[in-house]
Amino acid sequence: MIAYVETNFLVELAYLQERCDSCELILDFAKAGTITLALPAFSAAEARFTLRRRAAERRTFQESLRKHLREISRSEPFRGLSVQSGDVVTALVAGDDDARDRLEAAIETIEEHGITIPLSGEVLRTARWHEINLSLSSQDALVLASVRLHAEKSDDRKCFISQDFKAFEDPAVSEELSGVGCKFLSNFTDAVGYIKNALRPPK
């Protein structure tokens, strides 16, 4: 079975978000060799950019917040507010290095135990078609093109897991995926159940 994932799978793991435990289980399936985990190369680059952008935004907001706290703390009713808010201000940028390490570990795991789908000329051309005809963003079109082109070359059971349901649950997109035998799953936790069921031996 091939399970395709994209940028939000990596970001979920990097930031330890709500469904990161389910993402870890999907990685474990790949490590055990029970599924083939496939990631568009574009998604690895996009996830790295996302982490850098978020870190920069948080640092900018942290500096702005520090400035406003210093100003307001000059007023008698708010004396000490700057000190009291210290943990919140620090938390804004804490963990950026850990998030980056978790991201790189996830990418390395997929490279070692799965497949990275290259950003080829064929992917770029197909993505442009998807962008124009399916009204997808450039990023989502590249992901869909990577998944679709890889999936059409395999007879294995296939699923595409992404929590970007607004982009990929569109009927026209679903038709593109189902045309190559690929089921779309919009929830990482549901995906774990789907994979377990698919791996269960027939009675």
N, C-alpha and C positions, 0 to 999 in steps of 0.2 A: 504494500500500500504506500502511495506517495501522499504526503501532507505538505502542501505549499503554505508558507507563511510570508509575512511581509514586515514592513517597518514597525507597525504597532506591536507586533510580537516581541521585537527586540527592545522597544521602549518600555514595554510592560515589565520585562525582566530587569532592565537597567535601573528603573526607579522603584522596583518592588511594589508595583501597583496592585489593585484589587485582585486581579486574576493571575498574578505571577506564579502562584503555586501550580495552577493548571498548565501554565507555559513550561514550568520545570518538569512536569510529568510528561509533556510532549517531547521535551528534550531527552528525557530518560528513555522513552520508547525508541528514539533514534540511536542513542548510545547502545541500547540492547540489540539493535539491528532488527527490531520488529516492524519498524516503518522506515521509509526513506523521507527525510525532512529536506525540503527544497526551498531555497531563498533566492529571490532575484538579487543580483549583485547591486542593482540600483538601490535596493532597500537598505543594504548595509551602509552605503554612502549617505543615504537620506537620514538614517538613524544617527549616524555620527554628527551630521549637520544639526539635527534636532537637539542633541545634547549640548552642542556648543552654543546654539542660539539661546536655549533656555538658561544656560549658565550665565551668559552675558546679560540677558534680561534681568535675572535675579540680582546680579552684582550691581547693575544700574539702579534697580529699585531699592536695593539695600542702602546704597549711598544716598539716594534721595530721602529715604525714610530716616536715616541717621541725621541728616541735615534738618528735617522738619522736627524731629524729636528734640534736637538741641535747641531749636528756636522756641518751641512750645514750653520746654522745661524752664525757660527763663521767667515764665509767669508763675506767680506764687501758688495758684491752685494745682499746678502740674509739676512742681518741684519733685525730682526723683523719678519722673516718668521715664527718662532716658535709661536710667539704671534698671528699672523694673522691666523694661522692654528688651533688655539686652539679649535674653535667650531667643526671643522671636527674631530679632535682627540677625543674630548669628546663624539661626536655623535656615535662613533664606539661602545661604550658599553652602551650608554644611552638606557633605555627602556627594558633592559633584565628582570628586576623584573616584569614590567608590562606585558611583553610577557608571562612570566611564569604564572602570575595570570590569564591571558586570556585563556591560555591553560587549566589550572585546572578547570576554570569555564565551558569551553566547555565540558570537560570530565564529570564533575558533572551533567551537563544538560542532556547529553546522558544517564548517569546512572539513572537519575531520570525519564526522559520522554521517554527513548528508551530501547535498549538492548545492553549489552556488551557480545560479543560472547566469551566464555572461550577458553583458549588455552589447549585443551584436547589432550589425546593420539591419538584420531582419527584424529584430526586436524594435529598433527605432522606427522602421517603416510601418510596422504593424501598429505600434503605439500611436503614430500620427493618424492612422485610419480610425482607431478607437477614439482618439481625442475629438476628431471632427464628427464622426457618425454616432458616437454614444454620449457626446457632451461630457466627457471625463476631463479632469484636470490633467496636465502633462504628467504629473507624478503617478496618478492612479492609472493612466493609460500605459505607462511603462511597466507598471506592476502587472496589469492584466495581460499585456502582450507577452511578457516573460513567462507567465503561468500558462497561458493558452498555447503558445508555441511549443513549450516543453511537454505539456500534457497530451497534445495531439500525437506525439511520437511514442506514447506508452500505452500498453493495454492493461496496465495495473489499475486497481481501484484507486481513485484519486479524490482528494478534497482540498479546497482552498479555504484557509482560516484567516479571517480578518474581521476586526471589530469596526471597520469603516463601512458599516452597513448602508449608510446613505449613498455611498458611491457604488457598492458592488451588489446590493440587493435589487437594483433596477432590473426589470424584466428583460431588457435587451442585453444587459451584462450577463444575467443568469443564463440566457439562451446561448451566449458565446461559450460559457463554461460547460453547460450541459451538453453542448455539441461535441465536446471532446471528453465526455464522460466524467466531468469534474463537478462535485457537489460543493456548493458554497455554504460555509458555516460562519455565523456572525458572532460567536461567543466561544472563548477559549475553554470554558468549563464544559459547555455542550460538546465541544470538539473532542475532549478527553473521552466522554461517554460514547461518542460516535466511533472513535478509534478502537476503544475496548470492545465494542459490539462487533466491529468489522474483523477484529482479530480472534474473536471467539470461534472455536471450531464448530462446524455445523453438527446438529444433533442427528 
